[in-house]
Amino acid sequence: MAQVGKIAGKVVDMETKEPLIGANVIIEGTLLGASTDLNGNYVILTVTMLF
C-alpha cells in the first residue's frame, strides 16, 4: 500500500532567523527536492510512502 503527499517547510538562518533564499532541500536517497523561495519556504510534491 502506498500514500502520496507533500512535504513543506521554511529554512531560516539559525542565528539571525532570516529566511535562506535558494537553499536546496532534498529527501536523502531519492531524486526529490526543492529550492526555497524569497521567504525561505519550500514544497516537495508527490512524496510517496510505502507501507
PyMOL Python script that loads the backbone (N, CA, C, O; Angstrom):
from pymol import cmd

cmd.read_pdbstr("""\
ATOM      1  N   MET A   1       0.846  -1.180   0.000  1.00  0.00           N
ATOM      2  CA  MET A   1       0.000   0.000   0.000  1.00  0.00           C
ATOM      3  C   MET A   1       0.891   1.243   0.000  1.00  0.00           C
ATOM      4  O   MET A   1       1.920   1.274   0.674  1.00  0.00           O
ATOM      5  N   ALA A   2       0.492   2.259  -0.755  1.00  0.00           N
ATOM      6  CA  ALA A   2       1.274   3.500  -0.845  1.00  0.00           C
ATOM      7  C   ALA A   2       0.360   4.706  -0.673  1.00  0.00           C
ATOM      8  O   ALA A   2      -0.811   4.679  -1.053  1.00  0.00           O
ATOM      9  N   GLN A   3       0.910   5.749  -0.100  1.00  0.00           N
ATOM     10  CA  GLN A   3       0.211   7.015   0.020  1.00  0.00           C
ATOM     11  C   GLN A   3       1.092   8.105  -0.580  1.00  0.00           C
ATOM     12  O   GLN A   3       2.319   8.045  -0.497  1.00  0.00           O
ATOM     13  N   VAL A   4       0.448   9.103  -1.186  1.00  0.00           N
ATOM     14  CA  VAL A   4       1.178  10.210  -1.802  1.00  0.00           C
ATOM     15  C   VAL A   4       0.832  11.487  -1.048  1.00  0.00           C
ATOM     16  O   VAL A   4      -0.330  11.733  -0.722  1.00  0.00           O
ATOM     17  N   GLY A   5       1.845  12.292  -0.776  1.00  0.00           N
ATOM     18  CA  GLY A   5       1.626  13.546  -0.063  1.00  0.00           C
ATOM     19  C   GLY A   5       2.659  14.579  -0.447  1.00  0.00           C
ATOM     20  O   GLY A   5       3.276  14.493  -1.509  1.00  0.00           O
ATOM     21  N   LYS A   6       2.846  15.552   0.420  1.00  0.00           N
ATOM     22  CA  LYS A   6       3.829  16.598   0.176  1.00  0.00           C
ATOM     23  C   LYS A   6       4.537  16.931   1.481  1.00  0.00           C
ATOM     24  O   LYS A   6       4.028  16.672   2.572  1.00  0.00           O
ATOM     25  N   ILE A   7       5.718  17.510   1.342  1.00  0.00           N
ATOM     26  CA  ILE A   7       6.473  17.997   2.485  1.00  0.00           C
ATOM     27  C   ILE A   7       6.701  19.479   2.242  1.00  0.00           C
ATOM     28  O   ILE A   7       7.141  19.879   1.164  1.00  0.00           O
ATOM     29  N   ALA A   8       6.401  20.291   3.246  1.00  0.00           N
ATOM     30  CA  ALA A   8       6.584  21.737   3.119  1.00  0.00           C
ATOM     31  C   ALA A   8       7.245  22.264   4.379  1.00  0.00           C
ATOM     32  O   ALA A   8       7.100  21.689   5.458  1.00  0.00           O
ATOM     33  N   GLY A   9       7.968  23.356   4.233  1.00  0.00           N
ATOM     34  CA  GLY A   9       8.615  23.947   5.401  1.00  0.00           C
ATOM     35  C   GLY A   9       9.273  25.260   5.071  1.00  0.00           C
ATOM     36  O   GLY A   9       9.095  25.812   3.985  1.00  0.00           O
ATOM     37  N   LYS A  10      10.041  25.755   6.031  1.00  0.00           N
ATOM     38  CA  LYS A  10      10.736  27.026   5.882  1.00  0.00           C
ATOM     39  C   LYS A  10      12.149  26.843   6.406  1.00  0.00           C
ATOM     40  O   LYS A  10      12.358  26.225   7.450  1.00  0.00           O
ATOM     41  N   VAL A  11      13.123  27.384   5.675  1.00  0.00           N
ATOM     42  CA  VAL A  11      14.525  27.313   6.074  1.00  0.00           C
ATOM     43  C   VAL A  11      14.971  28.709   6.477  1.00  0.00           C
ATOM     44  O   VAL A  11      14.859  29.661   5.704  1.00  0.00           O
ATOM     45  N   VAL A  12      15.484  28.817   7.713  1.00  0.00           N
ATOM     46  CA  VAL A  12      15.955  30.115   8.217  1.00  0.00           C
ATOM     47  C   VAL A  12      17.362  29.966   8.785  1.00  0.00           C
ATOM     48  O   VAL A  12      17.781  28.874   9.169  1.00  0.00           O
ATOM     49  N   ASP A  13      18.076  31.079   8.830  1.00  0.00           N
ATOM     50  CA  ASP A  13      19.398  31.112   9.438  1.00  0.00           C
ATOM     51  C   ASP A  13      19.248  30.861  10.943  1.00  0.00           C
ATOM     52  O   ASP A  13      18.391  31.453  11.598  1.00  0.00           O
ATOM     53  N   MET A  14      20.073  30.001  11.463  1.00  0.00           N
ATOM     54  CA  MET A  14      19.977  29.605  12.860  1.00  0.00           C
ATOM     55  C   MET A  14      20.156  30.784  13.834  1.00  0.00           C
ATOM     56  O   MET A  14      19.488  30.848  14.866  1.00  0.00           O
ATOM     57  N   GLU A  15      21.047  31.697  13.501  1.00  0.00           N
ATOM     58  CA  GLU A  15      21.330  32.814  14.405  1.00  0.00           C
ATOM     59  C   GLU A  15      20.428  34.015  14.188  1.00  0.00           C
ATOM     60  O   GLU A  15      19.881  34.568  15.142  1.00  0.00           O
ATOM     61  N   THR A  16      20.271  34.419  12.930  1.00  0.00           N
ATOM     62  CA  THR A  16      19.531  35.653  12.640  1.00  0.00           C
ATOM     63  C   THR A  16      18.038  35.427  12.426  1.00  0.00           C
ATOM     64  O   THR A  16      17.246  36.368  12.485  1.00  0.00           O
ATOM     65  N   LYS A  17      17.657  34.173  12.178  1.00  0.00           N
ATOM     66  CA  LYS A  17      16.254  33.809  11.880  1.00  0.00           C
ATOM     67  C   LYS A  17      15.767  34.393  10.558  1.00  0.00           C
ATOM     68  O   LYS A  17      14.567  34.385  10.283  1.00  0.00           O
ATOM     69  N   GLU A  18      16.688  34.900   9.736  1.00  0.00           N
ATOM     70  CA  GLU A  18      16.336  35.409   8.402  1.00  0.00           C
ATOM     71  C   GLU A  18      16.122  34.223   7.471  1.00  0.00           C
ATOM     72  O   GLU A  18      16.795  33.203   7.619  1.00  0.00           O
ATOM     73  N   PRO A  19      15.186  34.333   6.498  1.00  0.00           N
ATOM     74  CA  PRO A  19      14.961  33.237   5.556  1.00  0.00           C
ATOM     75  C   PRO A  19      16.173  33.005   4.669  1.00  0.00           C
ATOM     76  O   PRO A  19      16.856  33.954   4.283  1.00  0.00           O
ATOM     77  N   LEU A  20      16.439  31.754   4.346  1.00  0.00           N
ATOM     78  CA  LEU A  20      17.522  31.415   3.424  1.00  0.00           C
ATOM     79  C   LEU A  20      16.930  31.246   2.033  1.00  0.00           C
ATOM     80  O   LEU A  20      16.161  30.317   1.786  1.00  0.00           O
ATOM     81  N   ILE A  21      17.287  32.132   1.140  1.00  0.00           N
ATOM     82  CA  ILE A  21      16.759  32.150  -0.222  1.00  0.00           C
ATOM     83  C   ILE A  21      17.590  31.223  -1.099  1.00  0.00           C
ATOM     84  O   ILE A  21      18.819  31.290  -1.084  1.00  0.00           O
ATOM     85  N   GLY A  22      16.927  30.362  -1.860  1.00  0.00           N
ATOM     86  CA  GLY A  22      17.612  29.493  -2.811  1.00  0.00           C
ATOM     87  C   GLY A  22      18.309  28.286  -2.195  1.00  0.00           C
ATOM     88  O   GLY A  22      19.124  27.643  -2.856  1.00  0.00           O
ATOM     89  N   ALA A  23      18.003  27.970  -0.943  1.00  0.00           N
ATOM     90  CA  ALA A  23      18.576  26.771  -0.322  1.00  0.00           C
ATOM     91  C   ALA A  23      17.971  25.527  -0.975  1.00  0.00           C
ATOM     92  O   ALA A  23      16.778  25.502  -1.278  1.00  0.00           O
ATOM     93  N   ASN A  24      18.779  24.515  -1.187  1.00  0.00           N
ATOM     94  CA  ASN A  24      18.284  23.262  -1.762  1.00  0.00           C
ATOM     95  C   ASN A  24      17.927  22.296  -0.645  1.00  0.00           C
ATOM     96  O   ASN A  24      18.736  22.012   0.238  1.00  0.00           O
ATOM     97  N   VAL A  25      16.703  21.798  -0.703  1.00  0.00           N
ATOM     98  CA  VAL A  25      16.204  20.834   0.278  1.00  0.00           C
ATOM     99  C   VAL A  25      15.959  19.534  -0.478  1.00  0.00           C
ATOM    100  O   VAL A  25      15.213  19.519  -1.457  1.00  0.00           O
ATOM    101  N   ILE A  26      16.584  18.437  -0.032  1.00  0.00           N
ATOM    102  CA  ILE A  26      16.395  17.161  -0.721  1.00  0.00           C
ATOM    103  C   ILE A  26      15.973  16.094   0.275  1.00  0.00           C
ATOM    104  O   ILE A  26      16.257  16.178   1.470  1.00  0.00           O
ATOM    105  N   ILE A  27      15.289  15.091  -0.252  1.00  0.00           N
ATOM    106  CA  ILE A  27      14.969  13.904   0.535  1.00  0.00           C
ATOM    107  C   ILE A  27      16.052  12.894   0.226  1.00  0.00           C
ATOM    108  O   ILE A  27      16.121  12.359  -0.881  1.00  0.00           O
ATOM    109  N   GLU A  28      16.895  12.637   1.207  1.00  0.00           N
ATOM    110  CA  GLU A  28      18.042  11.760   1.023  1.00  0.00           C
ATOM    111  C   GLU A  28      17.613  10.401   0.481  1.00  0.00           C
ATOM    112  O   GLU A  28      16.616   9.828   0.921  1.00  0.00           O
ATOM    113  N   GLY A  29      18.381   9.896  -0.478  1.00  0.00           N
ATOM    114  CA  GLY A  29      18.094   8.593  -1.063  1.00  0.00           C
ATOM    115  C   GLY A  29      17.053   8.629  -2.164  1.00  0.00           C
ATOM    116  O   GLY A  29      16.639   7.584  -2.665  1.00  0.00           O
ATOM    117  N   THR A  30      16.620   9.840  -2.549  1.00  0.00           N
ATOM    118  CA  THR A  30      15.637   9.988  -3.630  1.00  0.00           C
ATOM    119  C   THR A  30      16.130  11.055  -4.600  1.00  0.00           C
ATOM    120  O   THR A  30      17.178  11.670  -4.400  1.00  0.00           O
ATOM    121  N   LEU A  31      15.352  11.254  -5.647  1.00  0.00           N
ATOM    122  CA  LEU A  31      15.617  12.343  -6.588  1.00  0.00           C
ATOM    123  C   LEU A  31      14.698  13.536  -6.312  1.00  0.00           C
ATOM    124  O   LEU A  31      14.625  14.460  -7.121  1.00  0.00           O
ATOM    125  N   LEU A  32      14.000  13.520  -5.179  1.00  0.00           N
ATOM    126  CA  LEU A  32      13.027  14.558  -4.855  1.00  0.00           C
ATOM    127  C   LEU A  32      13.674  15.694  -4.083  1.00  0.00           C
ATOM    128  O   LEU A  32      14.512  15.479  -3.207  1.00  0.00           O
ATOM    129  N   GLY A  33      13.265  16.913  -4.428  1.00  0.00           N
ATOM    130  CA  GLY A  33      13.781  18.074  -3.726  1.00  0.00           C
ATOM    131  C   GLY A  33      13.146  19.352  -4.227  1.00  0.00           C
ATOM    132  O   GLY A  33      12.329  19.338  -5.147  1.00  0.00           O
ATOM    133  N   ALA A  34      13.535  20.462  -3.608  1.00  0.00           N
ATOM    134  CA  ALA A  34      13.020  21.776  -3.990  1.00  0.00           C
ATOM    135  C   ALA A  34      13.996  22.834  -3.507  1.00  0.00           C
ATOM    136  O   ALA A  34      14.847  22.571  -2.657  1.00  0.00           O
ATOM    137  N   SER A  35      13.864  24.031  -4.057  1.00  0.00           N
ATOM    138  CA  SER A  35      14.641  25.179  -3.603  1.00  0.00           C
ATOM    139  C   SER A  35      13.716  26.127  -2.853  1.00  0.00           C
ATOM    140  O   SER A  35      12.525  26.213  -3.152  1.00  0.00           O
ATOM    141  N   THR A  36      14.269  26.833  -1.884  1.00  0.00           N
ATOM    142  CA  THR A  36      13.455  27.771  -1.124  1.00  0.00           C
ATOM    143  C   THR A  36      13.194  29.044  -1.929  1.00  0.00           C
ATOM    144  O   THR A  36      13.988  29.434  -2.785  1.00  0.00           O
ATOM    145  N   ASP A  37      12.070  29.675  -1.633  1.00  0.00           N
ATOM    146  CA  ASP A  37      11.697  30.914  -2.324  1.00  0.00           C
ATOM    147  C   ASP A  37      12.246  32.131  -1.572  1.00  0.00           C
ATOM    148  O   ASP A  37      13.106  31.985  -0.703  1.00  0.00           O
ATOM    149  N   LEU A  38      11.756  33.322  -1.899  1.00  0.00           N
ATOM    150  CA  LEU A  38      12.249  34.556  -1.281  1.00  0.00           C
ATOM    151  C   LEU A  38      11.969  34.642   0.213  1.00  0.00           C
ATOM    152  O   LEU A  38      12.605  35.416   0.927  1.00  0.00           O
ATOM    153  N   ASN A  39      11.011  33.839   0.682  1.00  0.00           N
ATOM    154  CA  ASN A  39      10.668  33.822   2.101  1.00  0.00           C
ATOM    155  C   ASN A  39      11.235  32.606   2.830  1.00  0.00           C
ATOM    156  O   ASN A  39      10.944  32.396   4.008  1.00  0.00           O
ATOM    157  N   GLY A  40      12.047  31.801   2.131  1.00  0.00           N
ATOM    158  CA  GLY A  40      12.632  30.610   2.733  1.00  0.00           C
ATOM    159  C   GLY A  40      11.732  29.400   2.707  1.00  0.00           C
ATOM    160  O   GLY A  40      12.073  28.362   3.274  1.00  0.00           O
ATOM    161  N   ASN A  41      10.574  29.514   2.051  1.00  0.00           N
ATOM    162  CA  ASN A  41       9.610  28.404   2.010  1.00  0.00           C
ATOM    163  C   ASN A  41       9.902  27.437   0.872  1.00  0.00           C
ATOM    164  O   ASN A  41      10.410  27.832  -0.177  1.00  0.00           O
ATOM    165  N   TYR A  42       9.577  26.173   1.090  1.00  0.00           N
ATOM    166  CA  TYR A  42       9.712  25.157   0.045  1.00  0.00           C
ATOM    167  C   TYR A  42       8.559  24.163   0.139  1.00  0.00           C
ATOM    168  O   TYR A  42       7.952  23.996   1.197  1.00  0.00           O
ATOM    169  N   VAL A  43       8.264  23.504  -0.990  1.00  0.00           N
ATOM    170  CA  VAL A  43       7.259  22.440  -1.052  1.00  0.00           C
ATOM    171  C   VAL A  43       7.806  21.351  -1.958  1.00  0.00           C
ATOM    172  O   VAL A  43       8.231  21.624  -3.081  1.00  0.00           O
ATOM    173  N   ILE A  44       7.796  20.133  -1.477  1.00  0.00           N
ATOM    174  CA  ILE A  44       8.180  18.979  -2.287  1.00  0.00           C
ATOM    175  C   ILE A  44       6.906  18.164  -2.500  1.00  0.00           C
ATOM    176  O   ILE A  44       6.328  17.636  -1.550  1.00  0.00           O
ATOM    177  N   LEU A  45       6.478  18.069  -3.760  1.00  0.00           N
ATOM    178  CA  LEU A  45       5.230  17.386  -4.094  1.00  0.00           C
ATOM    179  C   LEU A  45       5.474  15.928  -4.485  1.00  0.00           C
ATOM    180  O   LEU A  45       6.602  15.525  -4.765  1.00  0.00           O
ATOM    181  N   THR A  46       4.423  15.171  -4.496  1.00  0.00           N
ATOM    182  CA  THR A  46       4.404  13.776  -4.943  1.00  0.00           C
ATOM    183  C   THR A  46       5.391  12.914  -4.168  1.00  0.00           C
ATOM    184  O   THR A  46       6.150  12.140  -4.751  1.00  0.00           O
ATOM    185  N   VAL A  47       5.370  13.058  -2.851  1.00  0.00           N
ATOM    186  CA  VAL A  47       6.187  12.218  -1.982  1.00  0.00           C
ATOM    187  C   VAL A  47       5.407  10.946  -1.715  1.00  0.00           C
ATOM    188  O   VAL A  47       4.305  11.001  -1.169  1.00  0.00           O
ATOM    189  N   THR A  48       5.958   9.800  -2.088  1.00  0.00           N
ATOM    190  CA  THR A  48       5.273   8.530  -1.940  1.00  0.00           C
ATOM    191  C   THR A  48       5.832   7.764  -0.757  1.00  0.00           C
ATOM    192  O   THR A  48       7.043   7.584  -0.637  1.00  0.00           O
ATOM    193  N   MET A  49       4.939   7.314   0.119  1.00  0.00           N
ATOM    194  CA  MET A  49       5.339   6.487   1.253  1.00  0.00           C
ATOM    195  C   MET A  49       4.786   5.087   1.046  1.00  0.00           C
ATOM    196  O   MET A  49       3.600   4.914   0.764  1.00  0.00           O
ATOM    197  N   LEU A  50       5.627   4.114   1.183  1.00  0.00           N
ATOM    198  CA  LEU A  50       5.219   2.716   1.042  1.00  0.00           C
ATOM    199  C   LEU A  50       5.067   2.103   2.428  1.00  0.00           C
ATOM    200  O   LEU A  50       5.896   2.320   3.313  1.00  0.00           O
ATOM    201  N   PHE A  51       4.009   1.345   2.599  1.00  0.00           N
ATOM    202  CA  PHE A  51       3.770   0.652   3.872  1.00  0.00           C
ATOM    203  C   PHE A  51       3.946  -0.826   3.710  1.00  0.00           C
ATOM    204  O   PHE A  51       3.786  -1.576   4.673  1.00  0.00           O
TER     205      PHE A  51
END
""", "prot")
cmd.dss("prot")
cmd.show_as("cartoon", "prot")
cmd.util.cbc("prot")
cmd.orient("prot")
